[in-house]
Amino acid sequence: MGEPLLLRRLQDSLSCLYTDDPRLQHGRHDAHAFLVQLKTSNVRRQIKSTIQSQRDSPSTGNIRIAVGEEHAGSVYLSCLALLLQSKSTHERIFCAQSLNNRCRSIKLVESY
């Protein structure tokens, strides 16, 4: 089994924010934006919302979903993998908080 799709980018973003290396200073804004998007995104709900809005629109007869790079990967798997393998407390805290927030906000109907 391969590594989760978001794992490398998650590691890179966290290390960029929590390092004192001046070579990584330029990427801090992008790393922060990615981590905020990672914590707040829910791809399943986005897709369901898009499908529902296309169904509600009388002008569209064909329902199409454009699945891009932003829809690839699992936040759960990436955070869990990094939580279990990381030695950095910053990474472990971020992943634990992300998993905790995801589990607290999940609807019971989506949990099966």
FIVEXZA-28416 format. One record per atom (N, C-alpha, C): residue number from 1; residue in one letter; chain; atom name; x, y, z. Coordinates in Angstrom, 2 decimals. Layout:
i  aa  ch  at  east  north  up
NUM  a  A  CA  X  Y  Z
...
This chain:
i  aa  ch  at  east  north  up
1  m  A  N  0.84  -1.17  0.00
1  m  A  CA  0.00  0.00  0.00
1  m  A  C  0.89  1.24  0.00
2  g  A  N  0.58  2.22  -0.85
2  g  A  CA  1.37  3.44  -0.95
2  g  A  C  1.04  4.42  0.16
3  e  A  N  1.75  5.51  0.15
3  e  A  CA  1.48  6.53  1.17
3  e  A  C  0.31  7.40  0.74
4  p  A  N  -0.41  7.99  1.69
4  p  A  CA  -1.54  8.87  1.35
4  p  A  C  -1.11  10.03  0.44
5  l  A  N  -1.99  10.44  -0.45
5  l  A  CA  -1.66  11.44  -1.46
5  l  A  C  -1.28  12.79  -0.85
6  l  A  N  -1.90  13.17  0.22
6  l  A  CA  -1.65  14.49  0.82
6  l  A  C  -0.51  14.49  1.83
7  l  A  N  0.03  13.34  2.14
7  l  A  CA  1.01  13.24  3.21
7  l  A  C  2.27  14.08  2.94
8  r  A  N  2.85  13.96  1.77
8  r  A  CA  4.09  14.69  1.47
8  r  A  C  3.86  16.20  1.53
9  r  A  N  2.75  16.66  0.97
9  r  A  CA  2.46  18.11  0.98
9  r  A  C  2.17  18.59  2.40
10  l  A  N  1.50  17.76  3.19
10  l  A  CA  1.23  18.10  4.59
10  l  A  C  2.54  18.22  5.37
11  q  A  N  3.42  17.27  5.19
11  q  A  CA  4.73  17.32  5.87
11  q  A  C  5.53  18.55  5.43
12  d  A  N  5.55  18.82  4.14
12  d  A  CA  6.31  19.96  3.63
12  d  A  C  5.76  21.28  4.16
13  s  A  N  4.45  21.40  4.19
13  s  A  CA  3.83  22.64  4.67
13  s  A  C  4.10  22.86  6.15
14  l  A  N  3.96  21.82  6.94
14  l  A  CA  4.22  21.95  8.38
14  l  A  C  5.69  22.25  8.66
15  s  A  N  6.58  21.58  7.94
15  s  A  CA  8.01  21.85  8.17
15  s  A  C  8.39  23.25  7.71
16  c  A  N  7.73  23.75  6.68
16  c  A  CA  7.99  25.11  6.21
16  c  A  C  7.58  26.14  7.27
17  l  A  N  6.47  25.92  7.92
17  l  A  CA  6.00  26.87  8.93
17  l  A  C  6.80  26.81  10.22
18  y  A  N  7.26  25.63  10.59
18  y  A  CA  7.89  25.45  11.89
18  y  A  C  9.40  25.28  11.82
19  t  A  N  10.03  25.86  10.82
19  t  A  CA  11.48  25.80  10.72
19  t  A  C  12.05  27.22  10.75
20  d  A  N  13.28  27.32  11.15
20  d  A  CA  13.96  28.62  11.15
20  d  A  C  14.84  28.79  9.92
21  d  A  N  14.76  27.87  9.00
21  d  A  CA  15.57  27.91  7.79
21  d  A  C  15.13  29.08  6.90
22  p  A  N  16.00  30.05  6.65
22  p  A  CA  15.62  31.22  5.85
22  p  A  C  15.30  30.87  4.39
23  r  A  N  15.76  29.72  3.91
23  r  A  CA  15.46  29.33  2.52
23  r  A  C  13.99  28.98  2.35
24  l  A  N  13.31  28.62  3.44
24  l  A  CA  11.90  28.24  3.35
24  l  A  C  10.95  29.38  3.68
25  q  A  N  11.46  30.57  3.93
25  q  A  CA  10.63  31.71  4.31
25  q  A  C  9.64  32.09  3.20
26  h  A  N  10.06  31.98  1.96
26  h  A  CA  9.21  32.43  0.84
26  h  A  C  7.95  31.57  0.68
27  g  A  N  7.95  30.34  1.15
27  g  A  CA  6.81  29.45  0.96
27  g  A  C  5.83  29.41  2.13
28  r  A  N  6.04  30.25  3.12
28  r  A  CA  5.20  30.20  4.31
28  r  A  C  3.75  30.58  4.04
29  h  A  N  3.53  31.54  3.18
29  h  A  CA  2.15  31.94  2.87
29  h  A  C  1.39  30.81  2.19
30  d  A  N  2.04  30.16  1.22
30  d  A  CA  1.41  29.03  0.52
30  d  A  C  1.18  27.86  1.47
31  a  A  N  2.14  27.62  2.36
31  a  A  CA  2.00  26.52  3.32
31  a  A  C  0.83  26.78  4.26
32  h  A  N  0.73  28.02  4.72
32  h  A  CA  -0.37  28.38  5.62
32  h  A  C  -1.72  28.24  4.90
33  a  A  N  -1.80  28.72  3.67
33  a  A  CA  -3.05  28.62  2.90
33  a  A  C  -3.44  27.16  2.69
34  f  A  N  -2.46  26.30  2.38
34  f  A  CA  -2.76  24.88  2.19
34  f  A  C  -3.29  24.25  3.48
35  l  A  N  -2.65  24.56  4.61
35  l  A  CA  -3.07  23.96  5.88
35  l  A  C  -4.46  24.44  6.30
36  v  A  N  -4.77  25.69  6.06
36  v  A  CA  -6.12  26.19  6.37
36  v  A  C  -7.14  25.49  5.48
37  q  A  N  -6.82  25.36  4.20
37  q  A  CA  -7.73  24.66  3.28
37  q  A  C  -7.90  23.20  3.68
38  l  A  N  -6.81  22.59  4.11
38  l  A  CA  -6.85  21.18  4.52
38  l  A  C  -7.76  21.00  5.74
39  k  A  N  -7.66  21.92  6.70
39  k  A  CA  -8.46  21.79  7.91
39  k  A  C  -9.94  22.09  7.67
40  t  A  N  -10.25  22.94  6.70
40  t  A  CA  -11.64  23.36  6.52
40  t  A  C  -12.36  22.65  5.39
41  s  A  N  -11.64  21.95  4.54
41  s  A  CA  -12.30  21.34  3.38
41  s  A  C  -13.02  20.05  3.75
42  n  A  N  -14.10  19.83  3.06
42  n  A  CA  -14.82  18.57  3.15
42  n  A  C  -15.26  18.24  1.73
43  v  A  N  -14.46  17.45  1.05
43  v  A  CA  -14.66  17.18  -0.37
43  v  A  C  -15.99  16.50  -0.62
44  r  A  N  -16.35  15.58  0.24
44  r  A  CA  -17.61  14.84  0.05
44  r  A  C  -18.81  15.80  0.08
45  r  A  N  -18.80  16.72  1.03
45  r  A  CA  -19.89  17.69  1.10
45  r  A  C  -19.87  18.66  -0.07
46  q  A  N  -18.68  19.05  -0.53
46  q  A  CA  -18.58  19.92  -1.69
46  q  A  C  -19.19  19.26  -2.93
47  i  A  N  -18.87  18.01  -3.14
47  i  A  CA  -19.38  17.30  -4.31
47  i  A  C  -20.89  17.11  -4.21
48  k  A  N  -21.38  16.73  -3.02
48  k  A  CA  -22.82  16.57  -2.84
48  k  A  C  -23.55  17.89  -3.05
49  s  A  N  -22.97  18.98  -2.58
49  s  A  CA  -23.57  20.30  -2.75
49  s  A  C  -23.61  20.70  -4.22
50  t  A  N  -22.53  20.42  -4.95
50  t  A  CA  -22.49  20.73  -6.38
50  t  A  C  -23.52  19.93  -7.15
51  i  A  N  -23.65  18.66  -6.84
51  i  A  CA  -24.65  17.82  -7.51
51  i  A  C  -26.06  18.33  -7.22
52  q  A  N  -26.33  18.67  -5.97
52  q  A  CA  -27.66  19.16  -5.60
52  q  A  C  -27.97  20.49  -6.29
53  s  A  N  -27.01  21.38  -6.36
53  s  A  CA  -27.27  22.67  -7.01
53  s  A  C  -27.46  22.50  -8.51
54  q  A  N  -26.78  21.52  -9.11
54  q  A  CA  -27.00  21.25  -10.54
54  q  A  C  -28.36  20.61  -10.77
55  r  A  N  -28.81  19.79  -9.83
55  r  A  CA  -30.14  19.20  -9.95
55  r  A  C  -31.23  20.26  -9.82
56  d  A  N  -30.99  21.22  -8.94
56  d  A  CA  -31.98  22.28  -8.70
56  d  A  C  -32.04  23.29  -9.83
57  s  A  N  -31.00  23.39  -10.60
57  s  A  CA  -30.95  24.35  -11.70
57  s  A  C  -31.70  23.77  -12.90
58  p  A  N  -32.73  24.48  -13.40
58  p  A  CA  -33.51  23.95  -14.53
58  p  A  C  -32.75  23.99  -15.85
59  s  A  N  -31.69  24.77  -15.96
59  s  A  CA  -31.00  24.91  -17.24
59  s  A  C  -30.03  23.77  -17.54
60  t  A  N  -29.62  23.03  -16.52
60  t  A  CA  -28.66  21.95  -16.76
60  t  A  C  -29.37  20.61  -16.82
61  g  A  N  -29.17  19.90  -17.89
61  g  A  CA  -29.77  18.60  -18.03
61  g  A  C  -28.80  17.49  -17.66
62  n  A  N  -27.53  17.77  -17.80
62  n  A  CA  -26.50  16.78  -17.55
62  n  A  C  -25.68  17.20  -16.32
63  i  A  N  -25.56  16.32  -15.36
63  i  A  CA  -24.82  16.64  -14.14
63  i  A  C  -23.37  16.23  -14.34
64  r  A  N  -22.46  17.22  -14.18
64  r  A  CA  -21.03  16.95  -14.34
64  r  A  C  -20.28  17.51  -13.15
65  i  A  N  -19.35  16.72  -12.68
65  i  A  CA  -18.50  17.14  -11.57
65  i  A  C  -17.06  17.13  -12.08
66  a  A  N  -16.41  18.28  -11.95
66  a  A  CA  -14.99  18.37  -12.31
66  a  A  C  -14.17  18.03  -11.08
67  v  A  N  -13.54  16.87  -11.12
67  v  A  CA  -12.72  16.45  -9.98
67  v  A  C  -11.27  16.81  -10.30
68  g  A  N  -10.75  17.73  -9.52
68  g  A  CA  -9.39  18.20  -9.75
68  g  A  C  -8.45  17.75  -8.66
69  e  A  N  -7.27  18.34  -8.67
69  e  A  CA  -6.24  17.98  -7.70
69  e  A  C  -6.68  18.31  -6.28
70  e  A  N  -7.48  19.35  -6.12
70  e  A  CA  -7.93  19.73  -4.78
70  e  A  C  -8.89  18.71  -4.16
71  h  A  N  -9.42  17.80  -4.98
71  h  A  CA  -10.32  16.77  -4.48
71  h  A  C  -9.61  15.44  -4.25
72  a  A  N  -8.34  15.38  -4.53
72  a  A  CA  -7.60  14.12  -4.41
72  a  A  C  -6.99  13.99  -3.02
73  g  A  N  -7.05  12.79  -2.50
73  g  A  CA  -6.40  12.53  -1.22
73  g  A  C  -7.38  12.53  -0.06
74  s  A  N  -6.95  11.94  1.03
74  s  A  CA  -7.77  11.84  2.22
74  s  A  C  -7.09  12.57  3.37
75  v  A  N  -7.78  13.52  3.93
75  v  A  CA  -7.25  14.26  5.07
75  v  A  C  -7.09  13.31  6.26
76  y  A  N  -8.08  12.43  6.45
76  y  A  CA  -8.00  11.46  7.56
76  y  A  C  -6.74  10.61  7.47
77  l  A  N  -6.53  10.00  6.30
77  l  A  CA  -5.37  9.10  6.15
77  l  A  C  -4.05  9.83  6.27
78  s  A  N  -3.96  11.02  5.69
78  s  A  CA  -2.72  11.78  5.76
78  s  A  C  -2.41  12.20  7.19
79  c  A  N  -3.40  12.71  7.89
79  c  A  CA  -3.17  13.14  9.27
79  c  A  C  -2.87  11.95  10.17
80  l  A  N  -3.56  10.87  9.97
80  l  A  CA  -3.32  9.68  10.78
80  l  A  C  -1.91  9.13  10.55
81  a  A  N  -1.50  9.06  9.29
81  a  A  CA  -0.16  8.56  8.96
81  a  A  C  0.92  9.46  9.56
82  l  A  N  0.74  10.77  9.45
82  l  A  CA  1.73  11.68  9.99
82  l  A  C  1.74  11.67  11.52
83  l  A  N  0.58  11.53  12.11
83  l  A  CA  0.49  11.45  13.57
83  l  A  C  1.25  10.23  14.10
84  l  A  N  1.15  9.12  13.40
84  l  A  CA  1.78  7.88  13.86
84  l  A  C  3.28  7.82  13.57
85  q  A  N  3.74  8.50  12.54
85  q  A  CA  5.14  8.35  12.16
85  q  A  C  6.01  9.56  12.49
86  s  A  N  5.42  10.68  12.84
86  s  A  CA  6.19  11.90  13.06
86  s  A  C  6.84  11.93  14.44
87  k  A  N  8.00  12.54  14.49
87  k  A  CA  8.69  12.74  15.75
87  k  A  C  8.55  14.20  16.21
88  s  A  N  8.08  15.05  15.32
88  s  A  CA  7.92  16.47  15.62
88  s  A  C  6.61  16.71  16.39
89  t  A  N  6.72  17.41  17.49
89  t  A  CA  5.51  17.68  18.29
89  t  A  C  4.57  18.62  17.56
90  h  A  N  5.09  19.54  16.76
90  h  A  CA  4.24  20.46  16.01
90  h  A  C  3.37  19.70  15.02
91  e  A  N  3.97  18.77  14.31
91  e  A  CA  3.22  17.98  13.34
91  e  A  C  2.19  17.11  14.03
92  r  A  N  2.58  16.49  15.13
92  r  A  CA  1.66  15.61  15.85
92  r  A  C  0.47  16.38  16.42
93  i  A  N  0.72  17.57  16.96
93  i  A  CA  -0.37  18.39  17.51
93  i  A  C  -1.31  18.83  16.40
94  f  A  N  -0.77  19.29  15.27
94  f  A  CA  -1.61  19.72  14.16
94  f  A  C  -2.50  18.57  13.68
95  c  A  N  -1.90  17.39  13.50
95  c  A  CA  -2.66  16.24  13.01
95  c  A  C  -3.70  15.77  14.02
96  a  A  N  -3.35  15.76  15.29
96  a  A  CA  -4.31  15.35  16.32
96  a  A  C  -5.48  16.32  16.38
97  q  A  N  -5.20  17.62  16.29
97  q  A  CA  -6.28  18.60  16.30
97  q  A  C  -7.16  18.47  15.06
98  s  A  N  -6.55  18.25  13.91
98  s  A  CA  -7.32  18.09  12.68
98  s  A  C  -8.23  16.87  12.76
99  l  A  N  -7.70  15.75  13.22
99  l  A  CA  -8.52  14.54  13.36
99  l  A  C  -9.62  14.73  14.39
100  n  A  N  -9.30  15.38  15.49
100  n  A  CA  -10.31  15.64  16.52
100  n  A  C  -11.43  16.51  15.98
101  n  A  N  -11.10  17.57  15.26
101  n  A  CA  -12.13  18.45  14.70
101  n  A  C  -12.97  17.73  13.66
102  r  A  N  -12.33  16.90  12.85
102  r  A  CA  -13.09  16.15  11.84
102  r  A  C  -14.06  15.16  12.50
103  c  A  N  -13.58  14.46  13.51
103  c  A  CA  -14.44  13.47  14.18
103  c  A  C  -15.59  14.13  14.93
104  r  A  N  -15.35  15.29  15.49
104  r  A  CA  -16.39  15.99  16.24
104  r  A  C  -17.46  16.56  15.32
105  s  A  N  -17.08  16.90  14.09
105  s  A  CA  -18.04  17.54  13.19
105  s  A  C  -18.74  16.57  12.24
106  i  A  N  -18.38  15.30  12.29
106  i  A  CA  -18.99  14.33  11.38
106  i  A  C  -20.43  14.04  11.79
107  k  A  N  -21.27  13.94  10.81
107  k  A  CA  -22.66  13.58  11.06
107  k  A  C  -22.76  12.08  11.25
108  l  A  N  -23.66  11.65  12.09
108  l  A  CA  -23.81  10.22  12.35
108  l  A  C  -24.16  9.45  11.09
109  v  A  N  -24.92  10.07  10.20
109  v  A  CA  -25.33  9.37  8.98
109  v  A  C  -24.12  9.16  8.06
110  e  A  N  -23.06  9.99  8.17
110  e  A  CA  -21.88  9.85  7.34
110  e  A  C  -20.84  8.92  7.95
111  s  A  N  -21.06  8.45  9.16
111  s  A  CA  -20.03  7.70  9.86
111  s  A  C  -19.95  6.23  9.49
112  y  A  N  -20.88  5.72  8.73
112  y  A  CA  -20.81  4.30  8.37
112  y  A  C  -20.01  4.07  7.13
